[in-house]
Amino acid sequence: MATVLSGTSGALYYKPAGTSVTTLAISAFPASGSDITVGTFLGFKVNDPVTLAYPSGAGTTGAIAAGAVFVKTYVEATGIMTVSATAGGTALSASAAPTAFGTGTASIAYTAAESVGQVREWSFEITRSEIDVTTIGQTVSGTAPFRAYIPGFADGSGSATVYTTDDDTTLSSRLIEDVIKREQNGATMKLYIDQILSSGTPDDTKSRSIEVPVILTSASLNVNPDDGQSVEIAFRPSAAPTFDLSKS
């Protein structure tokens, strides 16, 4: 008989809002130096793990190397970013600009969702709209005819209750602040139903989860003398969720 899950091994992982730029042209990259123009008032923070990718076929000799890097600096007002090979390391520098993008673009995006450590609970509801396809002229009988329906578009809504602390560098604090970020591109929830760890990291072949790009729609604060201070974050999908509900 299958074991009924208690939910105690669940978890919430998050990619912050404003940490995905997928439309970088050649002009965004330096011919010399370290400054990459990614856009103003995004959500990047120092030491964010990000991945730089160039379009297929681009010439990158002398350009800032693609791959997993870290945000060295980011200035919101100018949109200028520098990146380093390691967190807190020296900014990577270019001796030439990339070439031959064609119709493609480069991207810089938060590499992987990370654990939000102060989450009390999360919920996610999936719904389907219904389309009435009842026809007229049905055969009269002794009972009333029933309407007929077909399923329509899917939708979803979710929430997470997050404890607040006095450390404003935590991912939970960042999640709360992201509700009022103007640009929320990149915001993604990874909702673990039963998280199984391997060497301290989630083993997605053994865990079950829902990964969903989101818009953050509200933050409701709860402060009273008897409980820890908490914030309920509400969110909705900005694209279709990915369901990984099987174990291999």
N, C-alpha and C positions, 0 to 999 in steps of 0.2 A: 504494500500500500504506500502511495506517495506521502511524503511528509508535508504537512501544511506549514507554510512559511509564516513566521511571526512578524517579519518586517524589520527586526532589530539589526539585520546585517545590511540594510539599505544604505544608500549614500547619495549625495548630490555633488556632481562635478560641474564646473562652469568655465566658459570662455567669456571674458569680459566684453562689454559693449564697446563699439568703436575701434575694434582691433583687427579688422579685416579690410584691406584695400586691394582690389583686384584689377584696377584700371591704370596702372602706372605705365606711362609712355617712356620712351628713351630719354626725353627731356627731364624726367624726374631724377636721373642718375648723373653723378658728377663725372666729368672727364678727368678731373684730378681732385684729390681731397676726399672727404668722408660724408658730405651732406647729401641726403636723399630727401627729395620733396614729396612727402606722402599725403599732405592735406592738413588743413587747419582744424583745430578743436575736435580731434579724435580722442580715443580713450587709452592710448598707449602710455605705459609707465616705464620708468627706468628698471632694467633687468627683466622685463617681460620676455619670455621665450617665444620667438617668432620664427617663421620660415620664409625666406626670400626665394622666389621662383621666377625664372625668366621664361618667355614663351619658347616653344620648341623651334629649334633652328636659329635662335638668336646667337650672335657673336658676343662672347663674354671675356675675351682675352684682355686682361688688364682691368676689367670691371670688378666691382665688389663681388666677391664669390657668393654664389647661391648656396642655399642649404639652411640648416638650423643655426640660428644666431640669437643674440640677445640685444634688446634695446639699450644702447649706451646713453643716448640723450634723445629727448623729444620736446620741442618747443611748440605748444599749442597755437600761439598767435601767428607763427610763421609757417608751421607745418613741416619744419625741417627735422629729420631724424638721422641719427648715426647709430651704427650697430657694431657689436663686437663678437668675437668668436666664443668668448666665455663671459659669464655674468661679471660685470665690473672690470672687464679687460679693456685693452686698448682698442680704440675705434678702428675699424677696418677702413682702408683707404684705397682709392682707385688711381690707376695711372692712365686709364682710357675709359671712355663711355662705352656701354654695350651698343651693339649694332643689329640691324636686320630683324627688327621685330615684326615686319610685315603688318598684318592686321591684328596680331596678338598684342597682349599687354603683360606686364610683369605684375607680381602680387607680393604683398607682405601681410601675413596673417598669424594670429596667435597659434602656436604649434599644436597644443593639445589641452583639452579641458583638465582643470585641476580641482582637487577636493576643497569644498567649502566646509570647514571644520566645525562651525557653530550652528548647524542646522538641526532643529528639533524634529521637523517632519516636512514632507512634501506630498502633494497630490496632483494628479493629472487626469482630467476627464476628457473622453473622446465622445463626440456626438455625430450623428448623421441627420441631415435634413431629409424631409420626406416630400415627395412630389405626388400630388393627387392626379391619378389617371383614370378616375371613374368615368364610365361611359353612360350615356343616356339610352333609353329604349330597351332596357333589360326586361326579360320575361317576368311578368307579374306572378307572384306565388303567395303562399300564406305568410311568409316572413318578409320583413323589410330587406331590401337589397343592401349589401355592404359596399362601402367605398373601397376602391383599389388604390394601392400606393406602390411606388418604386423608390428605392433609396437615392438620395441626392448627394450633394457635396458633404465631405467630412469636415469637422471642425474640432477644436480642442481648447481647453483652458486649464490653467494650473496655478498652483500657489506653493510657496515654501515659507515656513516660519524659521526665521534666523535670529539667533541671539546676538545682541550687540555687545561690544566690548570697548574699552578705552584705547585699543590699538587700531588706529585708522589705516594701517598697512595691510590688514588681513583681507582675504578674498571676500569674506562675508561683508565687511564694511564697503568694499568696492561694489559688490552686488547691490547694496542699498543705494549707493550714490549713483549707480548706473541707471536707476529709474528715471532720473531727470537729464540723462545725457541726450543731447540733440541727435547725435549720430549713434545708432545702436547696432549698426552692421557688425556682424561677427558674434553677437551675443548668442550663446548656445548653452542649453541645459543638457547634461547627461544624467539621467535619473536611474540610479541602480536600484533594482527591486531586491535582489539578494547578491551582495558584493562578495566575491571570493578573491582574496589577495594571494599573490605569488611573489615572494621576495619583496614584499612591501608595496607592490603595485597591483592594480586590478587585473585579474586574468579574465579577459572577455570571452574566452572559450568556455569558462565555467560559470560566469556571472550572467545575469539577465538584466537588460537595461532598455531604456528608451532615450534616444538622442534626438533633440529637437531644437532647431534654430528658433529663437524667440524674439518677441518684443516685450519689454517690461512695461506694464501698464499702471501699476500703483504700488505704493508702500504704505502700510498701515502700522503705526507705532503703538506699542502697548507698554505703558509704564505704571507700575503700582508697587506698594511697599512689600508685597508678599512673593512676587515672582521675579525671575530674571528679566531684564529689559529685552523685549523681542520686537521684531518687525516682520509683518507678513507681506511677502512680495507676491504680486499677481503677474501672470504672464500668459501670452497666447502664442501659438506657432506663427512664425513668419514664412515657413515652408513646411513641406511634409515631414513628419517625424520618421525616424528609422527605428523599427522595433527589432530588438535582438532578444527574443524570449525563449530561445532554445539553448541547450548545452551540448557541446560536442565532446 
